[in-house]
Amino acid sequence: MAAFGAATSLLPWLLLLPAFGWGWFGRRGPKGANALLASTLSHLPYGLGVGAVMALGAGL
């Protein structure tokens, strides 16, 4: 499950952002934009929530 989460984060950083011309991990994005930090902070609570629900479901 963690590998899937890592892949869904890495693929946009390595494919999507360079396609926008922002470079790997969005380093050359617009001033003030931090694509790496923003996507990490938005995916982290989601992943923790999914993990918690799966852990609770496994205990039933």
Secondary structure in CASP SS format (residue, H / E / C, confidence):
PFRMAT SS
TARGET T0000
AUTHOR 0000-0000-0000
METHOD secondary structure of the structure
MODEL  1
M C 1.00
A H 1.00
A H 1.00
F H 1.00
G H 1.00
A H 1.00
A H 1.00
T H 1.00
S H 1.00
L H 1.00
L H 1.00
P H 1.00
W H 1.00
L H 1.00
L H 1.00
L H 1.00
L H 1.00
P H 1.00
A H 1.00
F C 1.00
G C 1.00
W C 1.00
G C 1.00
W H 1.00
F H 1.00
G H 1.00
R C 1.00
R C 1.00
G C 1.00
P C 1.00
K C 1.00
G C 1.00
A C 1.00
N C 1.00
A H 1.00
L H 1.00
L H 1.00
A H 1.00
S H 1.00
T H 1.00
L H 1.00
S H 1.00
H H 1.00
L H 1.00
P H 1.00
Y H 1.00
G H 1.00
L H 1.00
G H 1.00
V H 1.00
G H 1.00
A H 1.00
V H 1.00
M H 1.00
A H 1.00
L H 1.00
G H 1.00
A H 1.00
G C 1.00
L C 1.00
END
